[in-house]
Amino acid sequence: MQLIKAKESQSYLDLAKSLAEEFAQTAVERDAKGGTPKHERDRLRQSNLLKLIVPTEYGGLGQSWITVLRITREFAKVDSSIAHIFSYHHLGVVIPHIFGSAAQKQRYYSETIHNNWFWCNALNPLDKRATLTPENDYFRLNGIKSFCSGSVDSDILPITAIHQKTSELNILVIPTQRQGVTVHHDWDNIGQRQTDSGSVTFENVLVYPDEILGSIDKLSQHFNTIRACLTQLNLANIYLGIAQGAFEAAKTYTATNAKPWLTSGVESATQDPYILQHYGQIWVELQAAKSLTEQAGELLQAAWEEEWSLTAKQRGECALCVATAKVAATRVGLDITNRIFEVMGARATNAKYGFDRYWRNLRTFTLHDPVDYKIQEIGNWALNDELPQPNFYS
């Protein structure tokens, strides 16, 4: 059985690598253009890779988070916007599993497969401008949410909104096309330009009771808090993928286009001692970040499989390992995406190459939540043996 699973995982990874090669052909042009990568989103729909994490009993592919995150990293190497919207689909599709009832879990897994839904993200718990108001036997949703990644061309919106009577932050799931929902094309940032991470407004939107999964303020079990670990490790994998992609792009350019410095005493840039020094350092840093990220992936998958038996200690150890990987991927990635220009030279800054997109994308995405607070949590463990406490970002 394990051998069959391994072969299946490899086949999905091979498919993703093939798609990544295809996406790479237009990545620079699309990054400059911004907007919605509609063709690429449809290719993901056609590929069946959106079904990866859905259990087989609901018609899904039943793959592990290890496989999902490796594929995310492959996409991030060539196009981190695609990696972003692809991975947030998987983070979305498990929301009813984590926060909802058994019936809601079954419903949304099954309907995702039946309808080939593409999920997005409109949770953003820091933005509390959306409100949920009881009205007869249903509810009305009003307000606005920001940073709604993948919202354009999505089928399903998972949302957080304040319940007006209880003041609790509720999680709900509604169709993107429901009357009163307006997805705005207002994402215009320096990086992650094709993620459609703009705003969504809600005007008297009808919400049915079975579309409300529950309150974030009333999480009763440790598994209810696992999504923060999933999100944080997903970010680490995207950051690492961007850094790996930058390394590969620089390597190709150095080997084919870079010139040795006039006082280097060598005929080829590939023999320049300082360029070799940079590549050696970059390689070591990448291997360290990769090792930490994959170690965290193993621990996360084990925590996911524990499901409702997950203990506070297991959850805390997972969060600590994930935080460590994320800090490493952030620091290494920002350093590498800047340093690649030192091994390529001035000609590499020509806009036609688009090498700047690696840094722009990473710099934009690493501001998702402050890395300083991850380091503080790690320090509290290192000095005081206290594991991170669950919240929406840890």
C-alpha positions as CSV (number, residue, x, y, z in Angstrom):
1,M,0.0,0.0,0.0
2,Q,2.8,2.4,0.9
3,L,4.5,1.7,-2.4
4,I,1.3,2.4,-4.3
5,K,0.9,5.7,-2.4
6,A,4.4,6.7,-3.2
7,K,4.0,6.0,-6.9
8,E,0.7,8.0,-6.9
9,S,2.4,10.9,-5.2
10,Q,5.3,10.9,-7.6
11,S,2.9,10.8,-10.6
12,Y,1.1,13.9,-9.2
13,L,4.5,15.6,-8.6
14,D,5.5,14.8,-12.2
15,L,2.3,16.3,-13.5
16,A,2.8,19.4,-11.4
17,K,6.4,19.8,-12.8
18,S,5.0,19.5,-16.3
19,L,2.5,22.2,-15.6
20,A,5.2,24.3,-14.0
21,E,7.2,24.2,-17.1
22,E,4.2,25.4,-19.1
23,F,3.5,28.2,-16.6
24,A,7.2,29.3,-16.7
25,Q,6.9,30.2,-20.4
26,T,4.6,33.1,-19.6
27,A,5.5,33.9,-16.0
28,V,7.5,37.1,-16.6
29,E,4.9,38.5,-19.0
30,R,2.0,37.7,-16.7
31,D,3.8,39.1,-13.6
32,A,4.2,42.4,-15.4
33,K,0.6,42.4,-16.5
34,G,-1.0,41.4,-13.2
35,G,-4.6,40.5,-13.1
36,T,-6.2,37.0,-13.1
37,P,-4.3,34.0,-14.5
38,K,-7.5,32.6,-15.9
39,H,-5.8,30.1,-18.4
40,E,-3.5,28.8,-15.7
41,R,-6.4,28.4,-13.2
42,D,-8.3,26.4,-15.8
43,R,-5.3,24.2,-16.4
44,L,-5.3,23.5,-12.6
45,R,-9.0,22.7,-12.8
46,Q,-8.4,20.3,-15.7
47,S,-5.4,18.6,-14.0
48,N,-7.4,17.2,-11.1
49,L,-4.7,18.5,-8.7
50,L,-7.4,20.5,-6.9
51,K,-8.6,17.2,-5.5
52,L,-5.3,16.2,-3.9
53,I,-6.1,16.6,-0.2
54,V,-9.8,15.5,-0.4
55,P,-10.1,12.0,1.1
56,T,-10.8,9.1,-1.2
57,E,-14.1,8.3,0.5
58,Y,-15.5,11.6,-0.9
59,G,-14.0,11.1,-4.4
60,G,-10.8,12.9,-3.8
61,L,-7.2,11.7,-4.4
62,G,-6.4,11.2,-0.7
63,Q,-2.9,12.6,-0.8
64,S,-0.9,13.9,2.1
65,W,0.1,17.4,3.0
66,I,3.6,16.5,2.2
67,T,2.6,15.9,-1.4
68,V,0.5,19.1,-1.6
69,L,3.3,21.2,-0.2
70,R,6.0,19.7,-2.5
71,I,3.8,20.5,-5.5
72,T,3.2,24.0,-4.1
73,R,6.9,24.5,-3.9
74,E,7.4,23.3,-7.5
75,F,4.9,26.0,-8.7
76,A,6.6,28.6,-6.5
77,K,9.9,28.0,-8.3
78,V,8.5,29.4,-11.5
79,D,5.4,31.4,-10.5
80,S,4.6,32.1,-6.9
81,S,1.3,33.6,-7.7
82,I,0.1,30.2,-9.1
83,A,1.6,28.5,-6.0
84,H,-0.3,31.0,-3.8
85,I,-3.8,30.4,-5.3
86,F,-3.2,26.7,-5.7
87,S,-2.2,26.2,-2.1
88,Y,-4.9,28.4,-0.7
89,H,-7.4,26.3,-2.4
90,H,-6.3,23.3,-0.4
91,L,-6.2,25.4,2.8
92,G,-9.8,26.4,2.0
93,V,-11.2,23.0,1.2
94,V,-10.3,21.6,4.6
95,I,-11.9,24.4,6.6
96,P,-15.2,22.5,7.0
97,H,-13.2,19.5,8.1
98,I,-11.4,21.5,10.8
99,F,-14.1,23.9,12.0
100,G,-17.4,22.3,10.9
101,S,-19.6,19.3,11.8
102,A,-19.2,15.8,10.3
103,A,-22.1,16.6,8.0
104,Q,-20.5,19.9,6.8
105,K,-17.2,18.1,6.3
106,Q,-18.9,15.5,4.1
107,R,-21.0,18.0,2.2
108,Y,-18.2,20.4,1.2
109,Y,-15.7,17.6,0.4
110,S,-18.2,15.8,-1.8
111,E,-19.5,19.0,-3.5
112,T,-16.0,20.2,-4.2
113,I,-15.3,17.0,-6.1
114,H,-18.7,16.9,-7.8
115,N,-18.5,20.5,-9.0
116,N,-14.7,20.8,-9.3
117,W,-14.8,23.8,-7.1
118,F,-11.8,26.2,-6.8
119,W,-11.7,27.6,-3.3
120,C,-10.1,30.9,-2.3
121,N,-9.4,32.7,1.0
122,A,-11.5,35.5,2.6
123,L,-10.9,34.6,6.3
124,N,-8.5,37.4,7.3
125,P,-9.4,37.4,11.0
126,L,-7.7,40.8,11.6
127,D,-10.3,42.5,9.3
128,K,-13.5,42.5,11.3
129,R,-15.6,44.7,9.0
130,A,-17.9,41.9,7.9
131,T,-21.0,41.2,10.1
132,L,-23.5,38.4,10.3
133,T,-27.0,39.3,11.4
134,P,-29.8,36.8,12.2
135,E,-33.0,37.3,10.2
136,N,-35.9,34.8,10.6
137,D,-34.5,31.4,9.9
138,Y,-31.3,32.5,8.1
139,F,-28.7,35.3,8.3
140,R,-27.5,38.3,6.3
141,L,-23.9,39.1,5.6
142,N,-22.7,42.7,5.2
143,G,-19.4,44.5,5.1
144,I,-16.0,44.0,3.5
145,K,-13.0,41.7,3.6
146,S,-9.5,42.5,2.5
147,F,-6.6,40.3,1.3
148,C,-9.0,37.8,-0.3
149,S,-6.5,35.8,-2.2
150,G,-7.7,33.9,-5.3
151,S,-11.2,35.5,-5.0
152,V,-11.5,36.3,-8.7
153,D,-12.6,33.2,-10.7
154,S,-13.2,31.3,-7.5
155,D,-16.3,29.2,-6.7
156,I,-16.3,29.2,-2.9
157,L,-15.6,31.9,-0.3
158,P,-14.7,30.9,3.3
159,I,-15.2,34.0,5.4
160,T,-14.9,35.2,8.9
161,A,-17.6,37.6,10.1
162,I,-18.7,39.1,13.5
163,H,-22.0,37.7,14.7
164,Q,-23.9,40.8,15.7
165,K,-25.8,39.3,18.6
166,T,-22.9,37.3,20.2
167,S,-20.0,39.4,19.0
168,E,-18.2,36.1,18.2
169,L,-16.0,35.7,15.1
170,N,-17.8,33.1,13.0
171,I,-16.5,31.1,10.0
172,L,-18.9,30.6,7.1
173,V,-18.7,29.3,3.6
174,I,-20.8,30.7,0.7
175,P,-20.7,30.6,-3.2
176,T,-18.7,33.4,-4.7
177,Q,-21.4,34.1,-7.2
178,R,-24.2,34.5,-4.6
179,Q,-26.3,37.7,-5.0
180,G,-24.8,40.6,-3.1
181,V,-21.2,39.4,-3.3
182,T,-18.9,41.7,-5.2
183,V,-15.3,40.7,-5.9
184,H,-13.1,43.7,-6.6
185,H,-10.2,43.8,-9.0
186,D,-8.2,46.1,-6.7
187,W,-5.1,44.2,-6.0
188,D,-2.2,46.3,-7.3
189,N,0.9,45.5,-5.1
190,I,4.6,45.2,-6.0
191,G,4.5,41.4,-5.8
192,Q,2.2,38.3,-6.0
193,R,0.6,40.3,-8.7
194,Q,-1.6,37.5,-10.1
195,T,-3.1,36.4,-6.8
196,D,-6.2,38.6,-6.9
197,S,-5.7,39.3,-3.2
198,G,-7.9,42.4,-3.2
199,S,-11.2,43.1,-1.4
200,V,-14.7,41.6,-1.5
201,T,-17.8,43.4,-0.4
202,F,-21.0,41.9,0.9
203,E,-24.4,43.6,0.6
204,N,-27.2,41.9,2.4
205,V,-26.0,38.5,1.3
206,L,-28.2,35.6,2.2
207,V,-26.5,33.0,4.5
208,Y,-28.1,29.7,5.5
209,P,-27.5,28.2,8.9
210,D,-25.8,25.1,7.5
211,E,-23.2,27.4,5.8
212,I,-22.0,28.6,9.2
213,L,-19.3,26.3,10.5
214,G,-18.9,27.8,14.0
215,S,-17.1,30.3,16.1
216,I,-13.3,30.8,16.2
217,D,-13.8,32.0,19.8
218,K,-15.2,28.6,20.8
219,L,-12.5,26.1,19.5
220,S,-12.8,23.2,21.9
221,Q,-10.2,20.7,20.6
222,H,-6.5,21.0,19.5
223,F,-7.3,19.9,16.0
224,N,-9.6,22.9,15.6
225,T,-6.4,25.0,15.7
226,I,-4.3,23.1,13.2
227,R,-5.1,25.4,10.2
228,A,-2.6,28.0,11.5
229,C,0.1,25.4,11.3
230,L,-1.0,24.4,7.8
231,T,-1.0,28.1,6.6
232,Q,2.4,28.9,8.1
233,L,4.1,25.8,6.6
234,N,2.4,26.5,3.3
235,L,4.0,30.0,3.4
236,A,7.4,28.5,4.3
237,N,7.2,26.2,1.2
238,I,6.3,29.0,-1.1
239,Y,9.1,31.1,0.3
240,L,11.5,28.2,-0.2
241,G,10.2,27.6,-3.7
242,I,10.8,31.2,-4.7
243,A,14.4,31.0,-3.4
244,Q,15.0,27.7,-5.2
245,G,13.6,29.2,-8.4
246,A,15.8,32.3,-8.1
247,F,18.8,30.1,-7.6
248,E,18.1,28.0,-10.7
249,A,17.4,31.1,-12.8
250,A,20.7,32.7,-11.6
251,K,22.6,29.5,-12.2
252,T,21.4,29.3,-15.8
253,Y,22.2,33.0,-16.4
254,T,25.7,32.8,-14.9
255,A,26.6,29.8,-17.0
256,T,25.3,31.3,-20.3
257,N,25.4,35.2,-20.0
258,A,27.6,36.4,-17.1
259,K,31.0,37.8,-17.8
260,P,34.1,37.5,-15.5
261,W,35.3,40.6,-13.9
262,L,38.4,42.2,-15.6
263,T,40.7,41.6,-12.6
264,S,39.5,38.1,-11.8
265,G,42.2,36.3,-13.8
266,V,39.7,33.7,-15.2
267,E,38.1,33.4,-18.6
268,S,34.7,32.4,-17.5
269,A,32.3,33.7,-14.8
270,T,31.7,30.1,-13.7
271,Q,35.3,30.1,-12.5
272,D,35.3,33.5,-10.8
273,P,36.3,32.7,-7.1
274,Y,33.9,35.3,-5.7
275,I,31.0,34.0,-7.7
276,L,31.8,30.5,-6.6
277,Q,31.9,31.7,-3.0
278,H,28.4,33.1,-3.4
279,Y,27.0,30.0,-5.0
280,G,28.5,27.8,-2.3
281,Q,27.0,29.9,0.5
282,I,23.6,30.0,-1.3
283,W,23.6,26.3,-1.7
284,V,24.3,25.6,2.0
285,E,21.6,28.0,3.0
286,L,19.1,26.5,0.7
287,Q,19.8,23.0,2.0
288,A,19.4,24.1,5.6
289,A,16.0,25.8,4.8
290,K,14.9,22.8,2.8
291,S,15.7,20.3,5.5
292,L,13.9,22.4,8.2
293,T,10.9,22.8,5.9
294,E,10.6,19.1,5.1
295,Q,11.1,18.1,8.7
296,A,8.2,20.4,9.6
297,G,6.1,18.8,6.8
298,E,6.6,15.3,8.3
299,L,5.5,16.6,11.8
300,L,2.5,18.4,10.3
301,Q,1.3,15.4,8.5
302,A,1.6,13.3,11.6
303,A,-0.4,15.9,13.5
304,W,-3.0,16.0,10.8
305,E,-3.4,12.2,11.0
306,E,-4.0,12.4,14.7
307,E,-7.0,14.5,14.0
308,W,-9.3,14.8,17.1
309,S,-6.8,12.8,19.2
310,L,-4.2,15.5,18.7
311,T,-2.7,16.6,22.0
312,A,-1.6,20.1,23.1
313,K,2.0,18.9,23.2
314,Q,1.9,17.5,19.7
315,R,0.3,20.6,18.3
316,G,2.8,22.8,20.1
317,E,5.8,20.9,18.9
318,C,4.4,21.0,15.3
319,A,3.9,24.8,15.6
320,L,7.4,25.2,16.9
321,C,8.9,23.2,14.0
322,V,6.8,25.1,11.5
323,A,7.8,28.5,12.9
324,T,11.5,27.5,12.7
325,A,11.1,26.5,9.1
326,K,9.3,29.7,8.2
327,V,11.9,31.9,9.8
328,A,14.7,30.1,7.9
329,A,12.8,30.2,4.6
330,T,12.1,33.9,5.1
331,R,15.6,34.9,5.9
332,V,17.3,32.7,3.3
333,G,14.8,33.6,0.6
334,L,15.2,37.4,1.1
335,D,18.9,37.1,1.1
336,I,19.1,34.9,-2.0
337,T,16.6,36.8,-4.1
338,N,18.7,39.9,-3.5
339,R,22.1,38.2,-3.9
340,I,21.5,36.6,-7.2
341,F,22.3,39.8,-8.9
342,E,25.8,39.7,-7.6
343,V,26.4,36.4,-9.4
344,M,24.7,37.6,-12.6
345,G,25.9,41.2,-13.1
346,A,24.5,44.4,-14.2
347,R,23.0,43.1,-17.5
348,A,20.7,40.8,-15.5
349,T,18.7,43.9,-14.3
350,N,17.2,44.2,-17.8
351,A,13.4,44.1,-17.4
352,K,13.0,41.4,-20.1
353,Y,14.4,38.8,-17.7
354,G,12.1,39.6,-14.8
355,F,14.6,38.5,-12.2
356,D,13.3,41.1,-9.8
357,R,10.0,39.3,-9.5
358,Y,11.6,36.8,-7.1
359,W,12.4,39.4,-4.6
360,R,9.2,41.4,-5.1
361,N,7.1,38.4,-4.7
362,L,8.9,37.2,-1.6
363,R,9.1,40.6,0.0
364,T,5.4,41.1,-0.5
365,F,4.4,37.6,0.8
366,T,6.8,37.6,3.8
367,L,4.9,40.5,5.2
368,H,1.8,38.2,5.7
369,D,2.6,38.3,9.4
370,P,5.7,39.6,11.3
371,V,8.5,37.1,11.4
372,D,9.8,38.8,14.5
373,Y,6.9,37.3,16.4
374,K,7.8,33.9,15.2
375,I,11.4,34.4,16.5
376,Q,9.9,35.5,19.8
377,E,7.9,32.3,20.1
378,I,11.0,30.2,19.2
379,G,13.0,32.2,21.8
380,N,10.4,31.5,24.5
381,W,10.8,27.8,23.8
382,A,14.6,27.9,23.6
383,L,14.9,29.8,26.9
384,N,11.7,28.9,28.9
385,D,10.6,25.6,27.3
386,E,7.2,27.1,26.5
387,L,5.6,25.9,23.3
388,P,3.7,28.4,21.1
389,Q,0.1,29.0,22.1
390,P,-2.5,28.5,19.3
391,N,-3.8,31.5,17.5
392,F,-4.8,32.2,13.9
393,Y,-1.2,32.9,13.0
394,S,0.7,30.4,15.1
